[in-house]
Amino acid sequence: MNAKQKYLFDLTGYLHLKDVLATDELSKAKKQSIVYWKYHLINYLRA
């Protein structure tokens, strides 16, 4: 990691790595993330 990456990791707690996933893989991951958070938000609001 370079100095900027280390700083951003310390600041945010995660790394941003470019071109690790193909465009279609990233699209699928984003869609699944939305499904996951909608499910948990709905269940949180019901409680």
SEKOL-863699 format. One line per field, with one value per residue: residue in one letter; z, x, y of N, C-alpha, C in turn; residue number from 1. Coordinates in nm, 3 decimals, decimal comma, always signed. Layout:
residues N
r: [a:...]
n.zz: [Z:...]
n.xx: [X:...]
n.yy: [Y:...]
ca.zz: [Z:...]
ca.xx: [X:...]
ca.yy: [Y:...]
c.zz: [Z:...]
c.xx: [X:...]
c.yy: [Y:...]
k: [NUM:...]
//
This chain:
residues 47
r: [m:n:a:k:q:k:y:l:f:d:l:t:g:y:l:h:l:k:d:v:l:a:t:d:e:l:s:k:a:k:k:q:s:i:v:y:w:k:y:h:l:i:n:y:l:r:a]
n.zz: [+0,000:-0,072:+0,073:+0,063:+0,033:+0,277:+0,456:+0,382:+0,440:+0,719:+0,782:+0,682:+0,709:+0,514:+0,196:-0,129:-0,419:-0,747:-1,047:-0,962:-0,970:-1,245:-1,460:-1,479:-1,257:-1,048:-1,077:-1,014:-0,747:-0,631:-0,669:-0,507:-0,261:-0,224:-0,206:+0,028:+0,226:+0,208:+0,297:+0,565:+0,663:+0,645:+0,826:+1,057:+1,092:+1,145:+1,396]
n.xx: [+0,085:+0,043:+0,124:-0,105:-0,313:-0,286:-0,351:-0,620:-0,731:-0,697:-0,863:-1,121:-1,156:-1,159:-1,037:-1,010:-1,000:-0,909:-1,040:-1,064:-1,288:-1,485:-1,701:-1,964:-1,960:-1,933:-2,173:-2,361:-2,288:-2,350:-2,629:-2,705:-2,624:-2,803:-3,044:-2,991:-2,966:-3,218:-3,384:-3,293:-3,344:-3,624:-3,695:-3,585:-3,740:-3,984:-3,956]
n.yy: [-0,118:+0,224:+0,549:+0,714:+0,524:+0,386:+0,591:+0,646:+0,397:+0,387:+0,599:+0,528:+0,252:+0,060:-0,062:+0,081:-0,070:-0,058:-0,201:-0,468:-0,629:-0,741:-0,547:-0,658:-0,830:-0,649:-0,509:-0,710:-0,756:-0,507:-0,504:-0,722:-0,624:-0,414:-0,559:-0,706:-0,498:-0,373:-0,582:-0,613:-0,356:-0,339:-0,542:-0,434:-0,205:-0,319:-0,423]
ca.zz: [+0,000:-0,067:+0,188:+0,049:+0,062:+0,421:+0,521:+0,357:+0,515:+0,859:+0,792:+0,650:+0,751:+0,400:+0,081:-0,259:-0,516:-0,881:-1,145:-0,900:-1,023:-1,377:-1,453:-1,449:-1,120:-0,961:-1,087:-0,936:-0,605:-0,590:-0,660:-0,389:-0,146:-0,209:-0,157:+0,166:+0,314:+0,211:+0,383:+0,704:+0,701:+0,666:+0,953:+1,166:+1,112:+1,199:+1,536]
ca.xx: [+0,000:+0,117:+0,088:-0,244:-0,399:-0,280:-0,427:-0,762:-0,771:-0,709:-0,976:-1,251:-1,162:-1,159:-0,956:-1,074:-0,909:-0,963:-1,033:-1,058:-1,404:-1,533:-1,820:-2,082:-1,947:-1,962:-2,316:-2,429:-2,259:-2,429:-2,769:-2,719:-2,610:-2,931:-3,141:-2,955:-2,998:-3,363:-3,437:-3,262:-3,413:-3,765:-3,707:-3,554:-3,853:-4,095:-3,927]
ca.yy: [+0,000:+0,350:+0,633:+0,758:+0,409:+0,362:+0,698:+0,625:+0,279:+0,430:+0,690:+0,468:+0,113:-0,031:-0,022:+0,094:-0,129:-0,043:-0,309:-0,600:-0,700:-0,701:-0,463:-0,739:-0,878:-0,535:-0,482:-0,814:-0,732:-0,390:-0,545:-0,806:-0,537:-0,344:-0,659:-0,734:-0,386:-0,355:-0,687:-0,583:-0,233:-0,374:-0,617:-0,341:-0,116:-0,399:-0,458]
c.zz: [+0,000:+0,049:+0,182:+0,082:+0,212:+0,497:+0,505:+0,429:+0,662:+0,879:+0,779:+0,695:+0,637:+0,289:-0,043:-0,362:-0,654:-0,962:-1,084:-0,953:-1,163:-1,360:-1,418:-1,307:-1,021:-0,961:-1,005:-0,786:-0,552:-0,573:-0,535:-0,260:-0,119:-0,153:-0,009:+0,259:+0,319:+0,305:+0,530:+0,751:+0,730:+0,798:+1,072:+1,196:+1,169:+1,347:+1,630]
c.xx: [+0,089:+0,064:-0,057:-0,340:-0,401:-0,362:-0,576:-0,814:-0,790:-0,832:-1,110:-1,266:-1,172:-1,072:-1,043:-0,974:-0,974:-0,943:-1,015:-1,171:-1,435:-1,662:-1,944:-2,079:-1,981:-2,110:-2,396:-2,408:-2,339:-2,575:-2,794:-2,708:-2,740:-3,037:-3,117:-2,999:-3,146:-3,427:-3,415:-3,329:-3,560:-3,782:-3,676:-3,675:-3,974:-4,078:-3,971]
c.yy: [+0,124:+0,435:+0,678:+0,645:+0,379:+0,465:+0,674:+0,501:+0,314:+0,517:+0,620:+0,324:+0,014:+0,025:-0,010:+0,047:-0,123:-0,170:-0,448:-0,688:-0,650:-0,621:-0,543:-0,795:-0,768:-0,502:-0,583:-0,792:-0,612:-0,427:-0,629:-0,724:-0,462:-0,437:-0,686:-0,622:-0,356:-0,457:-0,652:-0,454:-0,261:-0,446:-0,529:-0,253:-0,190:-0,424:-0,348]
k: [1:2:3:4:5:6:7:8:9:10:11:12:13:14:15:16:17:18:19:20:21:22:23:24:25:26:27:28:29:30:31:32:33:34:35:36:37:38:39:40:41:42:43:44:45:46:47]
//
